Amino acid sequence: MNKSTDPILTVFTPAYNRAHTLPRTFESLKKQTCKDFLWLIVDDGSTDQTRSLAENWMQQDNGFEIRYIFKENGGMHTAHNTAYENITTELNVCIDSDDCMADNAVQLILEKWTSVRHLGYAGIIGLDADLQSGKIIGTGFPEGLTETTLCGYYQNGGSGDKKLIYRTDIIKSVPPYPIFPGEKYVALAYKYRLIDQNYQLAVLPEVLCKVEYQADGSSSTMIRQYLKNPRGFAFWRKICMQYPQSKKRLLIDCIHYVSSSILSKNRHFLKESPKKWLTVLALPFGWLLTIYIRVKGKTQGI
């Protein structure tokens, strides 16, 4: 596949003090069998060598364009906001600063998109694999599955992170991730959940990204996240309650909504709940969860 004048795909990478891992992301992009993409690095207020690395790479002839944007530290979701504000290509995909794209990932994405572009999909869903073992994260796709929503995939027994490639116009049509002063976390799935209500994703049963979960990553520090970002979590739980995955999941989200609202000292959470009666029923469980989070937080020195 030849490189075009105007790339179809933007690979964007939010980075916060990951100068020690970002080079392997860069190396994986240099190995792409198709260079018809742009790499956008969104530096979320790093204090390490991220800027100098990016500036050095931008001066090299890599076969693809690199753009670098620095912003004040605000958390992953704000870096995604900045990325979407600056992306102009038809498609975009996030590759984290500690991950590697499979050598043929860009080629697979563009070939797939060429074959399904006319069908009205929001984008493509592919597979992630463990960087060290090469094993697929969670489960693969059922044989013969050609389209799905992200929620639909998980509701039908799917598990594990998946690589999501979205049409830029559609991801931009959803309001930006909200920013809560003093907090630095809002679930990225907020946009994906809303897109799921109107669009399907084309299934690409290929490994597109090799991932490594860092010890300081958000997925490994959930108790701290609950305590430090209660308004962001309450916002996400309200979205989940509006568009529930299942009755069981709805109850769990309602309990978490109560807990996050208590932690954020929001006295109006019952009035603001999209499921008021269920929220009333969830009150005692929400209080218990709050106690657990606070006790667990103290044992972790938070």
C-alpha positions, 0 to 999 in steps of 0.5 A: 500500500503506497503512502498518500499525500494526505494520510487517512489515519492519525495514530495519537499517543498521550504521554506523561513522563514516559520517556523510558517507554515512548521510544519503543512505541516510536520504534514500532511505528518505524517498522510499519509496513505501511507509512500512510499515517501521522503520529501525534504525540500529546504531552500531558505536562511531562517533566522528563525528556519526552519533549526532547525525544519528540523534537529529535524524532521530528527532525528525522526522516521516518517515512511518516509525519510526527506532530507534538503538542504540549499541554498542562497535566490534566489526565488521560481524558484531557489528552484525548480531548486535545488529540481530538481537537487537533486530528483532521484525518478520517480515522484515528487510533490511540496507541499508549506511550508504553505500547507497540503497534504490530508491524502490519497494523496500519496496513491491516487497518487501512485495508479493512477500512477500504473494504467497509468504509461505505457501510456506515461503521463508526470504525474498526475494533481489533485485538490487543496482545500482551507485549511479553507473551504475545497472547491475546488480551482477554478473548478474541472474536467469535468466528464469523463475527463481522460487526459489533458494538463495544458494549455488545462484544462484552455483553456476549462474553467478550473480555479484555481491552480491544484496539479501537479505531474511530472515524474522527467525525463521529468521535468528535460528534460526542461532547468532550470529556468533562473536566472537574477541577482538581481531578484527573480521571474520567473513563475514556469509555464515555465516548465509546458508550454513546457512539455504541447507541447509534453505530456498529464497529467493523470487526478486524480479528487481527492483533493490532497492538502489543500492550504492557500494563505499567505499575503506575497505570490507572488500571492498577490504582483503582482505589486511589482513583476512586478517592482522588476523582469522585466527580469523574467517576460519578459522571461515568456511572450516570452515563452507565445508568442511562445506557445500561449493559445489563440489570446486574451491571445497572445495580453495580453502577448505581452502587458506585454512583452512590459511593462516588457521590458521597466521596465527592460530597454531592448532596444533590446526587439523588436528584441528579440520578437518572435512576432515582428509585434504584439509587434509593435502594442502592444507598446502604450498599453505596455507603458500605462501598464508601467505607471499604474504599476509605479503609482500603485507601488508608491501608495504602497510605492514600 
